[in-house]
Amino acid sequence: DGTELTAKPKRSFYAARDLYKYRHQYPNFKDLRYQNDLCNLRFYKNKIPFKPDGVYIEEVLNKWKGDYEKLEHNHTYIQWLFPLREQGLNFYAKELTTYEIEEFKKTKEAIRRFLLAYKMMLEFFGIKLIDKTGNVARAANWQERFQHLNESQHNYLRITRILKSLGELGYESFKSPLVKFILHEALVEDTIPNIKQSALEYFVYTIRDRRERRKLLRFAQQHYTPSEHFIWGPPRKQKSEGSKTNKKPASPISINNSYISKHKKPKEPKNTSASGSSAGKTTEERKVELTKNREENDQDEQEMNGDAVRKNNSEKNSDTDTGQLAKSEEIRDTSDRKEEASHSQKDDENLNNDSGDHPGTVEKDLCDAENSSHNTSADVQDNVDEDTLSGGTTTRNKDELKS
């Protein structure tokens, strides 16, 4: 038991996913289907009772207020008092739609009753609303109610639903004061210590304003004990930022340019001209050598034979032989140049294929890396959250996703 109490907490994947969808307006594709129903608004207008109990809103606000036993043990009214754009445990309660939300905000009667329902539930938890900006404080019976809240943890699901519903129906600003009050009581005053996990896992992340969430997380970090078990953000983020400043990674553009500079292909025109000039040079040298040999042979023949006729014939034969040799050498040089060009082209292709780092591949890899870094959050990795910087995940009860 002692080991379990001191074990480091883990982030809940289901909580992170649920709250991420909520903060990003989880688009409700049933809007058209329920657009003309408006049962939540009609309930708050006192025109229909909530199901399955058959009780109207006015009776709940007048007769159930202060009846803590009824509010504790009845589990069907909370979905009607605080509707959401998601299905709860009471399948008689319909989901909110965007159209119904706009109509609800325009109806003063519905807004008035909604605030009365909020005050009733705060008193049930031992809290009271003290002004129109959403600030809260301890109620007169806070000791008794805090003790009950610390032991009755299914009410944490109700608080999550209430916070979500406040944001849906136009009271987003009421969330932060309530969450700050709960964190203070749990971490500083230690009056409701059992609620701190749900407060950091769920309550904080119902707030859509990222700056407000950060303020609450920093406050929690200052008072969380043991401090090394705080896994919701700021400590590891500060360390990672410090390491980034010390060692800045090279930008993708500079990396790309470096790879391009390393693997530039040699310009073909220059190589072709160079090989052509060398080939031409060897041909001329060969012609000069053949001419010298021919003159030497002619002199030998003249000295040996001394025949003018034979001299003329030998000159003709040597001329034809020289032309044939020159022609064959030119054909051979042309074929050599073609082979050299084809070999150089194949070598360039093999070099590019073997290296695997040519500019096209580098650019594609970098783009893939950037795209993969950007996709994660909406995933769910805000899921684990955009504020989550450390910690693992663990499975929680599915009922904790929806009250």
C-alpha positions as CSV (number, residue, x, y, z in Angstrom):
1,D,0.0,0.0,0.0
2,G,2.8,2.4,0.8
3,T,4.4,1.7,-2.6
4,E,1.1,2.4,-4.3
5,L,0.6,5.7,-2.5
6,T,4.1,7.0,-3.4
7,A,4.0,5.7,-7.0
8,K,4.5,8.4,-9.6
9,P,1.1,9.1,-11.3
10,K,0.7,8.6,-15.1
11,R,-1.2,10.6,-17.6
12,S,-4.5,9.1,-18.8
13,F,-4.7,8.7,-22.6
14,Y,-8.5,8.7,-22.5
15,A,-8.7,11.9,-20.5
16,A,-6.3,13.6,-22.9
17,R,-8.3,12.5,-25.9
18,D,-11.6,13.4,-24.4
19,L,-10.6,16.9,-23.4
20,Y,-8.8,17.5,-26.7
21,K,-12.0,16.8,-28.6
22,Y,-13.9,19.0,-26.3
23,R,-11.6,22.0,-26.6
24,H,-11.5,21.7,-30.4
25,Q,-15.3,21.7,-30.7
26,Y,-15.6,18.0,-31.5
27,P,-17.7,18.6,-34.6
28,N,-21.1,17.1,-34.0
29,F,-22.3,15.5,-37.3
30,K,-25.8,15.0,-35.8
31,D,-26.5,18.7,-35.9
32,L,-29.0,18.5,-38.9
33,R,-30.7,15.5,-37.4
34,Y,-31.5,17.3,-34.1
35,Q,-31.7,20.8,-35.3
36,N,-35.5,21.1,-34.8
37,D,-35.7,19.1,-31.6
38,L,-34.3,21.6,-29.1
39,C,-35.3,19.4,-26.1
40,N,-32.5,20.8,-23.9
41,L,-33.8,24.4,-24.5
42,R,-37.4,23.3,-24.0
43,F,-36.5,21.7,-20.7
44,Y,-34.9,24.9,-19.5
45,K,-38.0,26.8,-20.6
46,N,-40.0,24.5,-18.2
47,K,-42.0,23.1,-21.1
48,I,-41.0,19.5,-20.8
49,P,-39.7,17.4,-17.8
50,F,-36.4,15.5,-17.9
51,K,-36.6,11.8,-18.6
52,P,-36.9,9.2,-17.2
53,D,-37.9,10.9,-13.9
54,G,-40.6,13.2,-15.3
55,V,-39.5,16.3,-13.2
56,Y,-39.6,19.8,-14.5
57,I,-36.7,22.3,-14.1
58,E,-38.6,24.5,-11.7
59,E,-39.2,21.6,-9.3
60,V,-35.5,20.6,-9.4
61,L,-34.4,24.2,-8.6
62,N,-36.9,24.8,-5.8
63,K,-37.4,21.4,-4.2
64,W,-34.1,19.6,-4.8
65,K,-32.0,22.5,-3.6
66,G,-30.4,21.6,-0.3
67,D,-31.6,17.9,-0.5
68,Y,-28.1,16.5,-0.7
69,E,-29.2,12.9,-0.4
70,K,-31.3,13.2,-3.6
71,L,-28.6,15.1,-5.5
72,E,-26.1,12.5,-4.4
73,H,-28.0,9.3,-5.3
74,N,-29.9,10.4,-8.4
75,H,-27.8,10.0,-11.6
76,T,-30.2,11.1,-14.3
77,Y,-30.7,14.8,-13.7
78,I,-27.1,16.0,-14.2
79,Q,-27.2,15.3,-18.0
80,W,-30.2,17.5,-18.3
81,L,-29.0,20.3,-16.1
82,F,-25.6,20.5,-17.8
83,P,-26.0,19.4,-21.5
84,L,-23.1,18.7,-23.8
85,R,-22.5,17.9,-27.4
86,E,-21.7,14.3,-26.5
87,Q,-23.8,11.4,-25.2
88,G,-23.8,10.8,-21.4
89,L,-25.0,7.8,-19.3
90,N,-28.6,8.9,-19.5
91,F,-29.6,8.0,-23.0
92,Y,-32.9,9.9,-22.6
93,A,-30.9,13.1,-22.6
94,K,-30.2,14.5,-26.1
95,E,-26.9,16.0,-27.2
96,L,-26.6,19.7,-27.7
97,T,-26.3,21.1,-31.2
98,T,-24.6,24.2,-32.4
99,Y,-27.9,25.7,-33.4
100,E,-29.4,24.9,-30.0
101,I,-26.5,26.5,-28.3
102,E,-27.0,29.8,-30.1
103,E,-30.7,29.7,-29.3
104,F,-30.0,28.9,-25.7
105,K,-27.7,31.9,-25.3
106,K,-30.5,34.2,-26.7
107,T,-33.1,33.0,-24.2
108,K,-32.8,34.9,-20.9
109,E,-35.2,32.5,-19.1
110,A,-32.9,29.6,-19.9
111,I,-29.7,31.4,-18.9
112,R,-31.2,32.5,-15.6
113,R,-32.2,28.9,-14.7
114,F,-28.8,27.6,-15.9
115,L,-27.0,29.9,-13.4
116,L,-29.4,28.8,-10.6
117,A,-28.6,25.2,-11.4
118,Y,-24.8,26.0,-11.2
119,K,-25.2,27.7,-7.8
120,M,-27.2,24.7,-6.5
121,M,-24.5,22.2,-7.5
122,L,-21.7,24.4,-6.1
123,E,-23.5,24.5,-2.7
124,F,-23.8,20.7,-2.9
125,F,-20.0,20.6,-3.1
126,G,-19.5,23.1,-0.3
127,I,-18.7,26.1,-2.6
128,K,-20.6,29.4,-3.2
129,L,-20.6,31.8,-6.2
130,I,-19.7,35.3,-4.9
131,D,-19.9,37.5,-8.0
132,K,-20.9,37.7,-11.6
133,T,-17.4,37.1,-12.9
134,G,-17.4,33.5,-11.6
135,N,-15.3,33.9,-8.5
136,V,-16.1,31.3,-5.8
137,A,-15.3,30.8,-2.1
138,R,-16.1,28.3,0.7
139,A,-19.8,27.9,1.6
140,A,-21.0,28.0,5.2
141,N,-21.1,24.2,5.4
142,W,-17.8,23.6,3.6
143,Q,-16.2,21.3,6.1
144,E,-19.0,18.7,5.9
145,R,-19.3,19.0,2.2
146,F,-15.6,18.9,1.5
147,Q,-15.3,15.7,3.5
148,H,-18.1,14.2,1.5
149,L,-16.5,15.4,-1.8
150,N,-13.2,13.9,-0.8
151,E,-14.8,10.5,-0.3
152,S,-17.4,10.5,-3.0
153,Q,-15.3,10.5,-6.1
154,H,-18.0,10.0,-8.7
155,N,-18.8,13.7,-8.1
156,Y,-15.5,14.5,-9.9
157,L,-17.2,13.3,-13.1
158,R,-20.0,15.7,-12.4
159,I,-17.6,18.6,-11.9
160,T,-16.0,17.8,-15.3
161,R,-19.4,17.8,-17.0
162,I,-20.3,21.1,-15.3
163,L,-17.1,22.7,-16.5
164,K,-17.7,21.5,-20.0
165,S,-21.3,22.8,-20.0
166,L,-20.2,26.2,-18.8
167,G,-18.0,26.6,-21.8
168,E,-20.7,25.4,-24.2
169,L,-23.4,27.8,-23.0
170,G,-21.3,31.0,-22.8
171,Y,-19.6,30.9,-19.4
172,E,-16.1,30.0,-20.3
173,S,-14.8,32.6,-17.9
174,F,-16.4,30.9,-14.9
175,K,-14.1,27.8,-15.3
176,S,-10.7,29.2,-14.3
177,P,-11.8,30.6,-10.9
178,L,-13.5,27.3,-10.0
179,V,-10.5,25.2,-11.0
180,K,-8.1,27.5,-9.2
181,F,-10.2,27.2,-6.0
182,I,-10.2,23.4,-6.2
183,L,-6.5,23.2,-6.8
184,H,-5.9,25.6,-3.8
185,E,-8.0,23.5,-1.5
186,A,-6.4,20.2,-2.7
187,L,-2.8,21.2,-2.9
188,V,-2.4,24.1,-0.4
189,E,-5.1,23.6,2.2
190,D,-5.2,19.8,1.8
191,T,-9.0,19.8,2.5
192,I,-9.8,17.6,-0.5
193,P,-6.5,15.9,-1.4
194,N,-8.2,13.0,-3.3
195,I,-9.4,15.4,-6.0
196,K,-6.0,16.6,-7.2
197,Q,-5.5,13.9,-9.8
198,S,-8.9,14.6,-11.4
199,A,-8.3,18.3,-11.2
200,L,-5.0,18.1,-13.1
201,E,-6.2,15.4,-15.4
202,Y,-9.6,16.7,-16.3
203,F,-10.6,20.1,-14.8
204,V,-7.6,22.1,-16.0
205,Y,-7.9,20.8,-19.5
206,T,-11.5,21.8,-19.9
207,I,-10.3,25.4,-20.2
208,R,-9.9,26.3,-23.8
209,D,-7.5,29.3,-23.3
210,R,-4.0,27.9,-23.3
211,R,-2.6,30.7,-21.3
212,E,-5.1,30.1,-18.5
213,R,-4.2,26.4,-18.5
214,R,-0.5,27.3,-18.2
215,K,-1.2,29.6,-15.2
216,L,-3.1,26.9,-13.4
217,L,-0.4,24.3,-14.2
218,R,2.3,26.6,-12.9
219,F,0.3,27.2,-9.7
220,A,-0.1,23.4,-9.3
221,Q,3.6,22.8,-9.9
222,Q,4.6,25.2,-7.1
223,H,2.4,23.4,-4.5
224,Y,2.5,19.8,-5.7
225,T,4.2,17.3,-3.4
226,P,6.3,15.4,-4.0
227,S,7.5,17.9,-6.6
228,E,9.3,15.2,-8.7
229,H,6.0,13.5,-9.3
230,F,4.5,16.5,-11.1
231,I,4.1,15.3,-14.7
232,W,1.8,17.9,-16.2
233,G,4.3,20.2,-17.9
234,P,6.5,23.0,-17.0
235,P,9.6,21.3,-15.4
236,R,10.7,19.2,-18.4
237,K,9.7,21.9,-20.8
238,Q,12.1,24.4,-19.3
239,K,15.0,21.8,-19.4
240,S,14.3,21.0,-23.1
241,E,14.3,24.7,-23.9
242,G,17.6,25.2,-22.2
243,S,19.2,22.4,-24.2
244,K,17.8,23.8,-27.4
245,T,19.4,27.2,-26.7
246,N,22.8,25.6,-26.1
247,K,22.7,23.4,-29.2
248,K,20.7,24.8,-32.1
249,P,20.0,22.3,-34.8
250,A,20.8,23.2,-38.4
251,S,17.9,24.5,-40.3
252,P,16.4,22.2,-43.0
253,I,17.4,24.7,-45.7
254,S,21.1,24.7,-44.7
255,I,21.0,20.9,-44.5
256,N,19.5,20.7,-48.0
257,N,22.1,23.1,-49.4
258,S,24.9,21.1,-47.9
259,Y,23.7,17.9,-49.4
260,I,23.2,19.5,-52.8
261,S,26.8,21.0,-52.7
262,K,28.2,17.6,-51.8
263,H,26.5,15.8,-54.7
264,K,26.6,18.2,-57.6
265,K,26.9,16.4,-60.8
266,P,29.9,17.3,-63.0
267,K,28.9,19.5,-66.0
268,E,28.7,17.2,-69.0
269,P,29.6,19.8,-71.7
270,K,33.0,20.5,-70.1
271,N,33.8,16.9,-69.7
272,T,32.7,16.1,-73.3
273,S,34.9,18.9,-74.7
274,A,37.8,17.8,-72.6
275,S,37.5,14.2,-73.7
276,G,37.1,15.3,-77.3
277,S,40.2,17.4,-77.2
278,S,42.3,14.6,-75.7
279,A,41.0,12.2,-78.3
280,G,41.8,14.7,-81.0
281,K,45.3,15.2,-79.7
282,T,46.1,11.5,-79.8
283,T,44.8,11.2,-83.4
284,E,47.2,14.0,-84.5
285,E,50.1,12.3,-82.7
286,R,49.4,9.0,-84.4
287,K,49.2,10.7,-87.8
288,V,52.6,12.3,-87.3
289,E,54.1,9.0,-86.2
290,L,52.7,7.3,-89.3
291,T,54.1,10.0,-91.6
292,K,57.6,9.6,-90.1
293,N,57.5,5.9,-90.5
294,R,56.3,6.2,-94.1
295,E,59.2,8.6,-94.9
296,E,61.7,6.2,-93.3
297,N,60.4,3.3,-95.3
298,D,60.5,5.3,-98.5
299,Q,64.2,6.1,-97.9
300,D,65.0,2.5,-97.2
301,E,63.3,1.4,-100.4
302,Q,65.1,4.0,-102.5
303,E,68.5,3.0,-101.1
304,M,67.8,-0.7,-101.5
305,N,66.2,-0.8,-105.0
306,G,67.0,2.5,-106.7
307,D,64.1,1.9,-109.1
308,A,62.1,4.9,-110.0
309,V,59.0,2.9,-111.1
310,R,59.0,0.9,-107.9
311,K,59.5,4.1,-106.0
312,N,56.4,5.5,-107.5
313,N,54.4,2.4,-106.8
314,S,55.6,2.2,-103.2
315,E,54.6,5.8,-102.7
316,K,51.1,5.1,-104.0
317,N,50.8,2.0,-101.8
318,S,52.1,3.8,-98.7
319,D,49.6,6.7,-99.3
320,T,46.7,4.3,-99.6
321,D,47.9,2.4,-96.5
322,T,48.3,5.6,-94.6
323,G,44.8,6.8,-95.5
324,Q,43.3,3.5,-94.4
325,L,45.2,3.5,-91.2
326,A,44.2,7.1,-90.5
327,K,40.6,6.3,-91.3
328,S,40.6,3.2,-89.1
329,E,42.2,5.2,-86.3
330,E,39.5,7.9,-86.5
331,I,36.7,5.2,-86.4
332,R,38.4,3.7,-83.4
333,D,38.8,7.1,-81.6
334,T,35.1,7.9,-82.3
335,S,34.0,4.5,-80.7
336,D,36.3,5.1,-77.8
337,R,34.8,8.5,-77.2
338,K,31.3,7.0,-77.2
339,E,32.3,4.3,-74.8
340,E,33.9,6.9,-72.5
341,A,30.8,9.1,-72.5
342,S,28.5,6.2,-71.8
343,H,30.8,5.0,-69.0
344,S,30.9,8.4,-67.4
345,Q,27.1,8.8,-67.6
346,K,26.7,5.3,-66.0
347,D,29.1,6.2,-63.3
348,D,27.2,9.4,-62.5
349,E,24.0,7.4,-62.3
350,N,25.5,4.7,-60.1
351,L,27.0,7.4,-57.9
352,N,23.6,9.0,-57.4
353,N,21.8,5.7,-56.9
354,D,24.4,4.5,-54.4
355,S,24.6,7.6,-52.3
356,G,20.9,7.9,-51.6
357,D,21.4,11.5,-50.5
358,H,20.8,13.4,-53.7
359,P,18.8,16.6,-53.4
360,G,15.4,15.2,-54.3
361,T,15.6,12.5,-51.7
362,V,16.8,15.0,-49.0
363,E,14.0,17.4,-49.8
364,K,11.5,14.6,-49.6
365,D,12.9,13.3,-46.3
366,L,12.9,16.7,-44.8
367,C,9.3,17.4,-45.9
368,D,8.2,14.0,-44.5
369,A,10.0,14.8,-41.2
370,E,8.3,18.2,-41.0
371,N,4.9,16.8,-41.8
372,S,5.2,13.9,-39.3
373,S,6.3,16.4,-36.5
374,H,3.2,18.6,-37.3
375,N,0.8,15.6,-37.1
376,T,0.7,14.3,-33.8
377,S,-1.8,16.5,-31.2
378,A,-4.5,16.7,-33.3
379,D,-4.0,13.7,-32.5
380,V,-4.5,12.8,-30.0
381,Q,-1.1,13.4,-28.6
382,D,-2.4,16.5,-27.0
383,N,-2.8,13.4,-27.2
384,V,-1.0,13.5,-25.1
385,D,-2.0,17.3,-25.1
386,E,-0.3,20.3,-26.5
387,D,0.5,21.2,-22.8
388,T,1.7,17.7,-21.9
389,L,5.4,17.4,-21.9
390,S,6.1,14.2,-20.0
391,G,4.6,11.2,-18.3
392,G,3.1,7.9,-19.5
393,T,-0.5,6.9,-20.0
394,T,-2.7,4.5,-18.2
395,T,-6.2,3.3,-18.8
396,R,-9.0,4.8,-16.7
397,N,-12.7,3.8,-16.4
398,K,-14.7,4.7,-19.5
399,D,-17.3,6.3,-17.2
400,E,-14.7,9.0,-16.5
401,L,-14.9,10.2,-20.1
402,K,-18.6,11.1,-19.8
403,S,-20.6,11.6,-16.7
